[in-house]
Amino acid sequence: MKLATLPSTDPKNRQGRLIVVSSNNQLAIEVQPKVSLISALESWDHWEPRLQQMSEELNRGKAQGVFNFNPKDCLSPLPHCHGFYDGSAFLSHVVRARKARGDQMPESAKKTPLMYQGVSDFMLPAHAPLELMDPAFGGDFEAEFGVIVKDVPKGTPAEKMPQYFALFCLFNDITYREIVKQEIETKFGFLQSKPNSAFAPLVVTPDELGSFWDGKRIHLEVQVHLNGREFGHPNGKEMHFTMGELVAHANRTRPLSAGTIVGTGTVSNESTQSGFACLTEKRFQEIIDTGKPVTPWLQPGDRLQINCLQNGISVFGEIDQTARI
């Protein structure tokens, strides 16, 4: 099933109204009694079968209260969540970064995922402006998959993790690359370089992906266009660490609350024929090929589009943002 979030007319409601969306992204129905996605996730064993029934009725043309779905009306599926952890599961991304610096990837990178704790409130909708603030900050995008979990007990091993996966999402992890350079020098962690991320309007249950979800990785291409031209179409199947391993890493010493999001990091493939899902990786490749980066950071007016198609239909809806100061 596919779910999305519409704004609430109640100014005190920051989480919005949960809706069920048809598989073709054309129609929707509001969940009754009214509930937000975060509330549904906190009682997922209760809500999931009810939402699945609504989805089946909607797709069969049997639902009541149906309306046309407009993704531009949506908030982020989770405007606020309990936790947001973002990893770096694609080793080709790490290899390019190291090689561009004249370094080699350490063996430890193959065994332990890189991960940071990101901003878990004020998640941006798919059509929100991409705020550069200052071009000198080095504005960049990162197209990523994410998994949204149910309550996960502390220390759950990777092989037992899929039972806690509730939904998958697609998002743009906006990054200020020049601030990253400053924060890395502190050897403490990302903060100012990682503003709020923007999320595609739809989240989907694992069964919605069919054979493109193998229980470990999402085997779908992420299509990235910048100013109307294809920038990349890397496939999620080359993810080194599995979804279970990523969540287990975040979960090693703490429980994860229902609604927590764990990201895969920039989708990346070893072959340059797939293009790229972030500016910095293309710049890394340019340094490797020619000795210097050519591709600029985002500029005001740049239009970014991120999408993921399954049999010609957008799985998560499109992220479509225009950069501005």
MARTOR-425634 format. One record per residue (C-alpha): x, y, z. Coordinates in steps of 0.25 Angstrom, whole numbers, padded with zeros to 4 digits, always signed. Example, Ala and Ser with C-alpha at 12.3 -4.5 7.8 and 13.67 -1.06 7.14 Angstrom:
# MARTOR-425634
+0049-0018+0031;+0055-0004+0029;
This chain:
# MARTOR-425634
+0000+0000+0000;+0004+0014-0002;+0002+0025+0009;+0003+0040+0009;+0001+0052+0018;-0008+0064+0016;-0008+0077+0024;-0018+0078+0036;-0028+0090+0037;-0025+0089+0052;-0013+0099+0054;-0009+0090+0067;-0007+0078+0058;+0007+0078+0053;+0006+0063+0048;-0004+0065+0037;-0015+0055+0033;-0012+0041+0028;-0017+0037+0014;-0017+0024+0006;-0013+0026-0008;-0016+0016-0020;-0005+0008-0026;-0006+0017-0039;-0004+0030-0031;-0018+0035-0036;-0027+0034-0025;-0027+0035-0009;-0036+0033+0003;-0034+0039+0017;-0033+0030+0028;-0044+0030+0038;-0044+0032+0050;-0034+0043+0046;-0020+0039+0050;-0006+0043+0046;+0005+0034+0041;+0013+0035+0053;+0001+0031+0062;-0002+0019+0053;+0013+0015+0053;+0012+0015+0068;+0001+0005+0068;+0005-0002+0055;+0000-0016+0058;-0014-0009+0060;-0014+0000+0048;-0006-0008+0037;-0018-0018+0034;-0028-0007+0034;-0020+0002+0025;-0017-0010+0016;-0032-0013+0015;-0034+0002+0011;-0023+0001+0000;-0030-0012-0006;-0043-0005-0006;-0038+0007-0012;-0030-0001-0023;-0043-0009-0026;-0052+0003-0027;-0060+0000-0015;-0056+0011-0006;-0064+0022-0001;-0060+0037+0000;-0050+0036-0011;-0043+0048-0016;-0033+0051-0027;-0019+0051-0021;-0010+0063-0024;+0005+0061-0018;+0007+0075-0018;-0003+0076-0007;+0005+0067+0002;+0014+0070+0014;+0026+0061+0016;+0020+0047+0020;+0026+0049+0034;+0027+0064+0037;+0033+0061+0050;+0039+0047+0054;+0045+0041+0067;+0059+0039+0060;+0066+0040+0047;+0079+0032+0045;+0086+0033+0031;+0097+0023+0027;+0106+0022+0015;+0103+0008+0010;+0109+0009-0004;+0124+0006-0004;+0126+0012-0018;+0122+0026-0012;+0133+0024-0001;+0143+0018-0011;+0142+0030-0020;+0143+0040-0009;+0156+0033-0004;+0162+0032-0018;+0160+0046-0021;+0168+0050-0008;+0179+0040-0012;+0175+0030-0001;+0169+0016-0001;+0157+0011+0006;+0160+0004+0019;+0156-0010+0021;+0148-0005+0033;+0138+0002+0024;+0134-0012+0018;+0130-0017+0032;+0124-0005+0039;+0114+0005+0033;+0117+0020+0034;+0105+0027+0040;+0101+0040+0047;+0089+0045+0054;+0081+0055+0046;+0070+0065+0047;+0057+0058+0051;+0047+0070+0051;+0042+0079+0041;+0044+0069+0030;+0042+0077+0016;+0031+0073+0006;+0035+0069-0008;+0033+0082-0014;+0039+0091-0004;+0049+0101-0008;+0063+0096-0007;+0069+0107+0002;+0084+0109-0001;+0085+0121+0009;+0098+0124+0004;+0105+0119-0009;+0118+0118-0002;+0112+0107+0007;+0113+0098-0005;+0099+0093-0006;+0097+0079-0011;+0087+0068-0012;+0087+0053-0008;+0076+0044-0014;+0074+0033-0004;+0065+0021+0000;+0060+0020+0015;+0053+0010+0023;+0043+0014+0034;+0042+0005+0045;+0033+0000+0056;+0038+0000+0071;+0051-0008+0070;+0057-0014+0083;+0071-0010+0086;+0081-0019+0080;+0073-0026+0070;+0082-0034+0060;+0081-0031+0045;+0076-0044+0042;+0063-0042+0050;+0061-0027+0046;+0052-0028+0034;+0040-0032+0043;+0041-0018+0048;+0041-0011+0035;+0028-0003+0033;+0030+0006+0021;+0040+0010+0011;+0043+0025+0006;+0051+0033-0004;+0058+0046+0001;+0067+0057-0003;+0078+0058+0008;+0082+0073+0006;+0096+0076+0010;+0105+0088+0011;+0118+0082+0006;+0127+0094+0009;+0122+0093+0024;+0124+0078+0024;+0139+0081+0022;+0139+0090+0034;+0132+0080+0043;+0140+0068+0039;+0152+0075+0044;+0146+0076+0058;+0145+0060+0058;+0132+0061+0065;+0120+0060+0055;+0111+0067+0045;+0102+0078+0050;+0101+0091+0042;+0105+0084+0029;+0092+0075+0030;+0079+0084+0029;+0065+0078+0028;+0063+0067+0017;+0052+0067+0007;+0043+0055+0005;+0036+0049-0007;+0021+0050-0004;+0018+0035-0003;+0023+0024+0006;+0020+0009+0003;+0020-0004+0010;+0030-0015+0006;+0020-0023-0002;+0017-0011-0011;+0031-0013-0017;+0029-0027-0021;+0041-0034-0026;+0049-0021-0026;+0050-0023-0011;+0058-0036-0008;+0057-0034+0008;+0071-0027+0008;+0072-0017-0003;+0063-0009-0012;+0066-0012-0027;+0061+0000-0033;+0068+0012-0040;+0067+0026-0035;+0066+0035-0046;+0072+0049-0044;+0070+0061-0053;+0077+0074-0051;+0071+0086-0059;+0064+0076-0068;+0076+0068-0072;+0079+0054-0066;+0089+0054-0055;+0089+0039-0052;+0081+0027-0050;+0088+0018-0040;+0082+0005-0035;+0080+0002-0021;+0084-0013-0023;+0099-0009-0021;+0097-0005-0007;+0108-0012+0001;+0101-0012+0015;+0087-0018+0015;+0075-0010+0021;+0076-0019+0033;+0090-0017+0035;+0088-0002+0035;+0077-0002+0045;+0084-0012+0054;+0096-0002+0054;+0087+0010+0058;+0080+0000+0068;+0092-0006+0075;+0092+0001+0088;+0078+0008+0088;+0064+0004+0084;+0058+0011+0072;+0044+0017+0074;+0033+0014+0063;+0034+0025+0052;+0049+0025+0053;+0055+0027+0039;+0069+0020+0035;+0075+0025+0021;+0084+0017+0012;+0093+0029+0008;+0094+0034-0006;+0090+0023-0016;+0103+0020-0024;+0108+0010-0034;+0122+0006-0038;+0120+0008-0052;+0120+0023-0057;+0110+0019-0067;+0100+0020-0056;+0103+0035-0054;+0102+0040-0040;+0092+0044-0029;+0099+0055-0023;+0108+0066-0028;+0120+0063-0019;+0122+0049-0025;+0122+0054-0039;+0133+0064-0034;+0140+0053-0028;+0140+0046-0041;+0145+0058-0049;+0157+0059-0039;+0160+0045-0042;+0159+0047-0057;+0165+0061-0059;+0171+0065-0046;+0160+0076-0043;+0145+0077-0040;+0137+0084-0051;+0123+0082-0047;+0118+0094-0038;+0110+0093-0025;+0096+0097-0026;+0092+0111-0031;+0080+0119-0029;+0069+0115-0039;+0075+0101-0041;+0063+0091-0042;+0065+0077-0036;+0056+0065-0039;+0057+0051-0032;+0048+0040-0036;+0048+0025-0035;+0039+0017-0045;+0033+0003-0045;+0027-0002-0057;+0025+0013-0062;+0019+0018-0049;+0025+0026-0039;+0027+0018-0026;+0029+0029-0016;+0024+0041-0024;+0034+0051-0030;+0043+0061-0022;+0044+0074-0030;+0051+0085-0023;+0057+0099-0028;+0069+0104-0021;+0068+0118-0016;+0076+0127-0006;
